Amino acid sequence: MPTPSAENTGPDELLEQTLAVIQADRLPYLATVEGDQPRLCPIAPVRTDGFTVYVANLRSHGKTAEIETNPRVEICYLDGHRDQVRITGIAELVIEKTLKEEIWNSSPHIRKHLGSAENPEFILYRVVPNRVRFMKEWALTYREVPFHRLAKDAESR
């Protein structure tokens, strides 16, 4: 059986395939570091804008301390075809009140557990990508995704 490959895929198709994997996986994994120990946990992103991913968290969770100490993170998505996407980036604390309220209002799950957008336990992170990679099924090699191209396309509209 030949090894799957995305090598013949052009940049536009590669972007489409990568975004499709992100959309298909509703429970990707977030990698953080605690000291010298990697940590991995499933997350449910509350918003995704292109390759920028928003993650809600509780101030009291260990993940918060890990990100405060080392904001370099990676999110891994896997779809039902075993295609995968890895977004490497920096987790930034979102302080924009209107953005936090938008996400609060769009997430019944967060509202149910926290009661109020002003709850000090409510933390929101924006993972800003500095690298995006795509692997077709079990191709054994990743392709670099031209994710900056998506932002440039959005700006030109």
RAFEN-V973796 format. One record per residue. N is the residue number from 1. PHI is phi in whole degrees, 0 to 359 (none if undefined). OMEGA is omega in whole degrees, -180 to 180 (* if undefined). D_CENTER is the distance of its C-alpha to the mean C-alpha in Angstrom with 2 decimals. Layout:
N_PHI_OMEGA_D_CENTER / N_PHI_OMEGA_D_CENTER
This chain:
1_none_-178_32.07 / 2_291_177_30.43 / 3_288_179_27.05 / 4_298_-179_24.44 / 5_213_173_23.48 / 6_246_-176_21.44 / 7_298_-178_23.72 / 8_272_-179_25.71 / 9_276_177_22.84 / 10_285_-176_23.06 / 11_301_-180_20.31 / 12_294_179_20.12 / 13_293_178_20.00 / 14_298_176_17.39 / 15_300_180_15.08 / 16_299_-180_16.06 / 17_297_-179_15.53 / 18_295_179_12.03 / 19_296_178_11.07 / 20_295_178_13.21 / 21_297_180_11.44 / 22_300_-179_8.10 / 23_293_-176_10.62 / 24_285_-176_12.64 / 25_264_-178_10.54 / 26_275_-178_10.54 / 27_222_179_10.06 / 28_286_180_7.62 / 29_248_178_8.46 / 30_250_177_7.63 / 31_257_175_10.35 / 32_231_178_12.42 / 33_228_174_16.09 / 34_243_-174_19.12 / 35_65_177_22.05 / 36_251_-178_22.27 / 37_254_174_20.68 / 38_295_177_17.16 / 39_232_-178_15.52 / 40_226_177_13.18 / 41_211_176_12.38 / 42_289_178_10.99 / 43_225_173_8.93 / 44_240_-180_9.19 / 45_306_-179_6.79 / 46_266_175_9.70 / 47_195_174_8.86 / 48_224_176_7.11 / 49_245_-175_9.45 / 50_66_179_9.56 / 51_248_174_6.80 / 52_269_-173_6.36 / 53_244_178_4.02 / 54_255_-176_6.80 / 55_232_175_7.63 / 56_272_-178_11.39 / 57_207_175_13.48 / 58_258_179_17.18 / 59_305_-175_19.04 / 60_279_-179_21.05 / 61_283_179_18.37 / 62_300_180_18.36 / 63_301_180_14.63 / 64_296_179_15.64 / 65_296_180_18.43 / 66_297_-179_16.46 / 67_290_177_14.01 / 68_298_180_17.17 / 69_285_-178_18.94 / 70_215_-175_16.41 / 71_283_178_13.31 / 72_284_-176_12.23 / 73_225_172_9.26 / 74_219_176_7.54 / 75_244_-179_5.01 / 76_242_178_7.44 / 77_249_177_8.09 / 78_219_179_11.85 / 79_260_-177_14.00 / 80_292_177_17.66 / 81_263_-178_19.03 / 82_71_171_17.35 / 83_284_-178_15.48 / 84_227_179_12.35 / 85_229_177_9.49 / 86_238_176_8.31 / 87_252_177_6.18 / 88_258_-178_8.41 / 89_191_-179_8.71 / 90_247_177_10.35 / 91_272_179_9.60 / 92_253_175_12.19 / 93_288_178_14.11 / 94_276_180_14.51 / 95_246_-180_18.27 / 96_294_-175_18.95 / 97_300_-178_20.88 / 98_294_178_20.71 / 99_293_177_16.92 / 100_300_179_16.90 / 101_293_177_19.73 / 102_302_-178_18.14 / 103_292_176_15.19 / 104_303_-177_17.87 / 105_293_-178_20.09 / 106_268_-175_17.66 / 107_234_179_16.80 / 108_300_-179_19.94 / 109_297_179_18.39 / 110_295_-179_17.73 / 111_300_-179_21.16 / 112_300_-174_22.87 / 113_270_-175_21.95 / 114_246_173_22.22 / 115_78_-176_25.02 / 116_209_177_24.46 / 117_295_180_21.93 / 118_272_179_24.18 / 119_301_-178_23.73 / 120_295_177_23.17 / 121_285_-176_20.98 / 122_283_177_18.25 / 123_243_177_15.58 / 124_232_178_12.66 / 125_247_172_10.09 / 126_248_177_8.51 / 127_268_-179_6.26 / 128_266_-175_8.45 / 129_287_168_8.28 / 130_239_176_11.63 / 131_202_176_11.39 / 132_227_180_10.07 / 133_233_-179_12.18 / 134_233_173_13.38 / 135_232_176_16.00 / 136_281_177_18.37 / 137_44_180_19.39 / 138_251_-177_21.06 / 139_292_178_21.94 / 140_73_174_21.62 / 141_222_178_20.40 / 142_263_170_17.22 / 143_251_175_17.46 / 144_288_-179_16.01 / 145_264_-180_14.36 / 146_284_-173_15.97 / 147_294_177_12.97 / 148_296_179_15.35 / 149_299_180_17.56 / 150_296_180_15.45 / 151_295_179_15.71 / 152_295_178_19.40 / 153_298_-180_20.04 / 154_294_-180_18.77 / 155_293_-177_20.99 / 156_284_-179_23.94 / 157_278_*_23.98
